[in-house]
Amino acid sequence: MRKKLESLKKYRNKKGLTQEEVAKKLGVTQGAVMNWENGYRKPNVYVMKKMAEIFQPFFFVSECRTY
C-alpha cells in the first residue's frame, strides 16, 4: 500500500501553487512532485525540510511522523 503525501497537494492548492511551481522552488521535477502526491515515491529529508519552509508553519508536523 502506498502512502500519499496528501497534505502536500492540500497546502500546495491552498497557496495557489502548481506542481511545476513547487518543483521549481524545491529544485526537483514536476514529475517528482506528482509522484509524492500520488504515493509512488517519498521525498528525501532535504526536500522535506525545504517543503516545511515553503508551507510553514503547519505542514509536515504530522507527515514527518509517518515516515
N, CA and C atoms as an extended XYZ file, in Angstrom:
201
Properties=species:S:1:pos:R:3:atomname:S:1:resname:S:1:resid:I:1 pbc="F F F"
N         0.841       -1.187        0.000 N   MET     1
C         0.000        0.000        0.000 CA  MET     1
C         0.878        1.240        0.000 C   MET     1
N         0.581        2.166       -0.846 N   ARG     2
C         1.402        3.358       -0.932 CA  ARG     2
C         0.848        4.468       -0.040 C   ARG     2
N         1.753        5.197        0.553 N   LYS     3
C         1.400        6.310        1.437 CA  LYS     3
C         1.469        7.594        0.635 C   LYS     3
N         0.338        8.279        0.508 N   LYS     4
C         0.290        9.524       -0.246 CA  LYS     4
C         0.660       10.702        0.648 C   LYS     4
N         1.294       11.685        0.046 N   LEU     5
C         1.554       12.944        0.738 CA  LEU     5
C         0.375       13.870        0.452 C   LEU     5
N        -0.772       13.517        0.986 N   GLU     6
C        -1.992       14.265        0.695 CA  GLU     6
C        -1.901       15.717        1.139 C   GLU     6
N        -1.189       15.949        2.232 N   SER     7
C        -1.098       17.330        2.701 CA  SER     7
C        -0.288       18.196        1.743 C   SER     7
N         0.617       17.605        0.978 N   LEU     8
C         1.375       18.382        0.001 CA  LEU     8
C         0.420       18.993       -1.013 C   LEU     8
N        -0.463       18.194       -1.564 N   LYS     9
C        -1.415       18.703       -2.539 CA  LYS     9
C        -2.353       19.723       -1.893 C   LYS     9
N        -2.811       19.422       -0.690 N   LYS    10
C        -3.731       20.314        0.013 CA  LYS    10
C        -3.117       21.688        0.241 C   LYS    10
N        -1.910       21.742        0.759 N   TYR    11
C        -1.283       23.027        1.041 CA  TYR    11
C        -0.751       23.702       -0.216 C   TYR    11
N        -0.387       22.906       -1.208 N   ARG    12
C         0.017       23.486       -2.496 CA  ARG    12
C        -1.167       24.235       -3.103 C   ARG    12
N        -2.318       23.599       -3.080 N   ASN    13
C        -3.526       24.249       -3.612 CA  ASN    13
C        -3.934       25.446       -2.757 C   ASN    13
N        -3.771       25.329       -1.451 N   LYS    14
C        -4.112       26.425       -0.538 CA  LYS    14
C        -3.281       27.668       -0.846 C   LYS    14
N        -2.030       27.454       -1.222 N   LYS    15
C        -1.142       28.565       -1.565 CA  LYS    15
C        -1.289       29.001       -3.022 C   LYS    15
N        -2.119       28.281       -3.776 N   GLY    16
C        -2.338       28.628       -5.177 CA  GLY    16
C        -1.158       28.299       -6.075 C   GLY    16
N        -0.406       27.264       -5.725 N   LEU    17
C         0.771       26.879       -6.490 CA  LEU    17
C         0.489       25.649       -7.345 C   LEU    17
N         1.106       25.594       -8.496 N   THR    18
C         1.021       24.408       -9.342 CA  THR    18
C         2.131       23.439       -8.937 C   THR    18
N         2.037       22.216       -9.422 N   GLN    19
C         3.108       21.250       -9.175 CA  GLN    19
C         4.422       21.772       -9.736 C   GLN    19
N         4.365       22.396      -10.888 N   GLU    20
C         5.572       22.923      -11.527 CA  GLU    20
C         6.214       24.023      -10.683 C   GLU    20
N         5.394       24.902      -10.116 N   GLU    21
C         5.922       25.983       -9.274 CA  GLU    21
C         6.570       25.435       -8.009 C   GLU    21
N         5.931       24.446       -7.405 N   VAL    22
C         6.516       23.817       -6.211 CA  VAL    22
C         7.822       23.132       -6.578 C   VAL    22
N         7.827       22.450       -7.715 N   ALA    23
C         9.034       21.758       -8.172 CA  ALA    23
C        10.199       22.732       -8.339 C   ALA    23
N         9.942       23.887       -8.941 N   LYS    24
C        11.000       24.888       -9.121 CA  LYS    24
C        11.533       25.383       -7.787 C   LYS    24
N        10.631       25.620       -6.833 N   LYS    25
C        11.058       26.085       -5.508 CA  LYS    25
C        11.908       25.039       -4.790 C   LYS    25
N        11.621       23.765       -5.064 N   LEU    26
C        12.333       22.674       -4.397 CA  LEU    26
C        13.551       22.189       -5.173 C   LEU    26
N        13.676       22.612       -6.434 N   GLY    27
C        14.803       22.167       -7.249 CA  GLY    27
C        14.644       20.732       -7.742 C   GLY    27
N        13.385       20.329       -7.981 N   VAL    28
C        13.105       18.981       -8.474 CA  VAL    28
C        12.213       19.105       -9.707 C   VAL    28
N        11.848       17.981      -10.292 N   THR    29
C        10.966       17.996      -11.455 CA  THR    29
C         9.499       17.995      -11.021 C   THR    29
N         8.645       18.392      -11.942 N   GLN    30
C         7.204       18.353      -11.690 CA  GLN    30
C         6.765       16.905      -11.484 C   GLN    30
N         7.399       15.998      -12.189 N   GLY    31
C         7.090       14.579      -12.043 CA  GLY    31
C         7.368       14.065      -10.638 C   GLY    31
N         8.421       14.583      -10.012 N   ALA    32
C         8.732       14.185       -8.635 CA  ALA    32
C         7.612       14.611       -7.693 C   ALA    32
N         7.139       15.836       -7.851 N   VAL    33
C         6.046       16.332       -7.013 CA  VAL    33
C         4.799       15.475       -7.231 C   VAL    33
N         4.494       15.167       -8.468 N   MET    34
C         3.348       14.328       -8.780 CA  MET    34
C         3.490       12.954       -8.126 C   MET    34
N         4.681       12.370       -8.199 N   ASN    35
C         4.907       11.051       -7.604 CA  ASN    35
C         4.734       11.075       -6.088 C   ASN    35
N         5.164       12.153       -5.437 N   TRP    36
C         4.974       12.268       -3.984 CA  TRP    36
C         3.497       12.374       -3.644 C   TRP    36
N         2.788       13.199       -4.384 N   GLU    37
C         1.364       13.390       -4.117 CA  GLU    37
C         0.566       12.110       -4.337 C   GLU    37
N         1.005       11.276       -5.268 N   ASN    38
C         0.296       10.029       -5.574 CA  ASN    38
C         0.830        8.820       -4.827 C   ASN    38
N         1.872        9.026       -4.028 N   GLY    39
C         2.401        7.951       -3.200 CA  GLY    39
C         3.338        6.984       -3.882 C   GLY    39
N         3.844        7.343       -5.068 N   TYR    40
C         4.776        6.461       -5.767 CA  TYR    40
C         6.203        6.581       -5.247 C   TYR    40
N         6.532        7.718       -4.722 N   ARG    41
C         7.871        7.989       -4.189 CA  ARG    41
C         7.740        8.835       -2.928 C   ARG    41
N         8.837        8.881       -2.159 N   LYS    42
C         8.898        9.732       -0.973 CA  LYS    42
C        10.026       10.741       -1.160 C   LYS    42
N         9.819       11.969       -0.729 N   PRO    43
C        10.911       12.950       -0.802 CA  PRO    43
C        11.974       12.644        0.247 C   PRO    43
N        13.208       13.036       -0.044 N   ASN    44
C        14.251       12.825        0.951 CA  ASN    44
C        14.155       13.911        2.030 C   ASN    44
N        14.938       13.761        3.048 N   VAL    45
C        14.859       14.652        4.211 CA  VAL    45
C        15.207       16.101        3.847 C   VAL    45
N        16.091       16.298        2.897 N   TYR    46
C        16.477       17.655        2.498 CA  TYR    46
C        15.322       18.362        1.783 C   TYR    46
N        14.626       17.614        0.942 N   VAL    47
C        13.479       18.175        0.240 CA  VAL    47
C        12.350       18.438        1.232 C   VAL    47
N        12.164       17.538        2.186 N   MET    48
C        11.114       17.734        3.191 CA  MET    48
C        11.384       19.002        4.009 C   MET    48
N        12.655       19.270        4.273 N   LYS    49
C        12.998       20.497        5.010 CA  LYS    49
C        12.607       21.727        4.188 C   LYS    49
N        12.904       21.692        2.885 N   LYS    50
C        12.522       22.808        2.015 CA  LYS    50
C        11.006       22.965        1.965 C   LYS    50
N        10.290       21.833        1.928 N   MET    51
C         8.826       21.882        1.919 CA  MET    51
C         8.304       22.545        3.189 C   MET    51
N         8.895       22.197        4.297 N   ALA    52
C         8.469       22.777        5.568 CA  ALA    52
C         8.667       24.287        5.562 C   ALA    52
N         9.730       24.756        4.928 N   GLU    53
C         9.979       26.200        4.837 CA  GLU    53
C         8.943       26.876        3.932 C   GLU    53
N         8.574       26.225        2.846 N   ILE    54
C         7.608       26.794        1.906 CA  ILE    54
C         6.205       26.832        2.507 C   ILE    54
N         5.820       25.751        3.165 N   PHE    55
C         4.451       25.621        3.649 CA  PHE    55
C         4.301       25.840        5.150 C   PHE    55
N         5.280       26.460        5.766 N   GLN    56
C         5.224       26.671        7.211 CA  GLN    56
C         3.985       27.449        7.611 C   GLN    56
N         3.532       27.380        8.809 N   PRO    57
C         4.115       26.642        9.933 CA  PRO    57
C         3.514       25.264       10.144 C   PRO    57
N         2.454       24.913        9.439 N   PHE    58
C         1.710       23.708        9.791 CA  PHE    58
C         2.030       22.478        8.971 C   PHE    58
N         2.736       22.613        7.902 N   PHE    59
C         2.978       21.473        7.021 CA  PHE    59
C         4.036       20.546        7.581 C   PHE    59
N         3.807       19.276        7.484 N   PHE    60
C         4.734       18.195        7.807 CA  PHE    60
C         4.892       17.865        9.267 C   PHE    60
N         4.211       18.537       10.151 N   VAL    61
C         4.299       18.123       11.550 CA  VAL    61
C         3.807       16.686       11.661 C   VAL    61
N         2.660       16.399       11.084 N   SER    62
C         2.145       15.030       11.124 CA  SER    62
C         2.787       14.158       10.062 C   SER    62
N         3.125       14.720        8.917 N   GLU    63
C         3.721       13.921        7.841 CA  GLU    63
C         5.058       13.335        8.240 C   GLU    63
N         5.869       14.087        8.931 N   CYS    64
C         7.201       13.598        9.319 CA  CYS    64
C         7.098       12.408       10.251 C   CYS    64
N         6.059       12.337       11.012 N   ARG    65
C         5.880       11.230       11.952 CA  ARG    65
C         5.516        9.930       11.241 C   ARG    65
N         5.053       10.006       10.004 N   THR    66
C         4.613        8.804        9.308 CA  THR    66
C         5.718        8.170        8.476 C   THR    66
N         6.868        8.807        8.368 N   TYR    67
C         7.964        8.257        7.551 CA  TYR    67
C         9.038        7.667        8.401 C   TYR    67
